[in-house]
Amino acid sequence: MPADRPRHAPPDKLSVVAFSGMFDQVHYAVVVATAAAAVGRPVTLFFTMGALRALLRPGEDGIAPWRAMAVSEGAGDGDAMDASFAASGVATFEQLLGAAAELGVRLMVCEMGLRALGLGRESLRPDLNVEEGGVVSFLNDASRHGAVIFV
C-alpha cells in the first residue's frame, strides 16, 4: 500500500460486477452500489449474463423481466420478493434503480453478455442511462485504490 494512503482508508471507488441471475443477489448488488454512492463514493455497476435481465425493457405486457427472475433460496420470484420488501419497508428494485441513477451510479452492460444472450441495445430499458462496454472498459474504469465486488 502506498505511503500516502493509510491502511484504514476506505476504497476511493466501488466497481461492482452483477453476474448472478438471481433477483435477490442483483437487488443487493444495487443496494451496495447505491449505498456507496450515497456516502460519496464513485460507483460503476456492471451487469452481465443472468443479471442483464434486471436492465431489460418491459415486454409488450408492460412487465419488467426482473420480476420473473428466480430467487436464490426458497420459492417465488423477483416480483414476490420485491412485494415482500415493499411490505417490510425495504427499498424496492425500481426505487433502488431510481436512486442509483439520481446518485450518479454509472450503469454499464456487458457487450459480450448481450451477445451471449442474443440481445441488442434495443433490449435495454430506455428510461435508464445504460452504457455498453466490455470487461476491458470495466477494468479500465476501476480505481487502483478502489474495491471490486463480484455478485
N, C-alpha and C positions, 0 to 999 in steps of 0.2 A: 504494500500500500504506500502511495506517495507520502512524503513527509508533510506536504501541505494539506493533507486530508486526515483528520483524526479518525481513529478506529471506530468510534461511536457515531460518526456522521451517517445520516440516512442516505440512501441512494438518491442521486440527483435527478433520476428519471426512471419511470417504470415502463417496461415493454412486456406486454402480455400476449402469449400465443393461445388463442382459444381453438382447440383441436377437437375436443370431445363433442360428440353428437348428443350428449345427454343434457336436457334442459337445465337441471339444477346446477350442473357444472358450468355451463355457459352463463347462466344467471349470476353465479358467484364470480366468474371472471369479470363481468361487467360491474358487479359490486366493488371488487378490489380496484378496478380501473377508476371508477367514479370517486371512490373514497380518496385515492391518491391524488386525483385532480382537485378534489375539494380542499386538500391541505396544501395546494400549490405546486404539486409535482407535475411535470410534463408527463403525459402518458400516450403510448401508442398501443392500440388493441388490434391485434392481427388475427383475423378469422380465416380458418382453413378447414377443409374436409367437412365432417359432420356438423361442425359449429357454423358453417356457412348458412345453414338453414335459418339461423337467427336473423340474418340480414336479407332474406329473400322477400320479394314483394308479395303482398297478399294475392291469393288466387282470385278467380272470377267471382267466387262466393264472398270475397272480402275478408276471408280469414287468413291471418298470417301463418305461414308454415311452422314457425316456432311453437305454436300452440299444440301441434301434433308430435313434437319431439318427445322421446321417451325420457323417463327419469331413471337415475342410476340405481335406486333401491325402491322396492315396493311396486305397487300398481299405479296406474294413472299416466298422465302425460303433462306436457307443459301447461296446457290450459287449466287442468285441475290444480296443479301445483301453484300456478300463478294466482288462481282464485283463492287458494288457501293462504298464500302470502298476503293478499289484499285483506282478507278477513282477519289476519293476525297483525295488521299494521306494518307489514314488511313491504318495501317498495316493489311494485310490480315491474315486469320486464319493460313495458313501454315507458313507465316513469323513469327507470334507470337509463334506458337509451336516450330519452329526452334530456336527462340530467347530464349524461356523458357529452352529448352534443353541446349543451349550454356551457359546460365547464371546459370545453376545448379539447376533449379526448380525440386524438387522431384515430379514426377508424380506417383500417386497411383490410382488404380482402385479397387472399392469395390467388394470383392468376393461375397457378398450377392447380390449385384446389378447384377453381371454377371449371377448368378444362377437364379435370379428372371426373367431375360430376356431370359433365356435358352441359354446363351452364355458361351464359354470357353476361355481360354487363347489364343487359336489359332485364335480367332476372332479379337484380338488386332493388331494394327499396328506393323509390325516388325521393322520399322525404328526409333521407339522411345523406350527409356528405361522406360518401364512402370512396376511398381511393383504392385503385387496383395497384398491386405491387407484388413482387416476388420475395422469396426468402432473403435474397441479397439486399433488396431495398429495406426490408425489415431490419436486418442486421446492421446495415449502414446507418439506419435511423437510431439504433440503440446507443446508449451512452457508455463510455468506458467506465464511468463511475456509477452506472445505474444497475438496476436489477432486471433480470429476465425471468418471467414465470411462464410455465407451460401447463395449461389446464386441459 
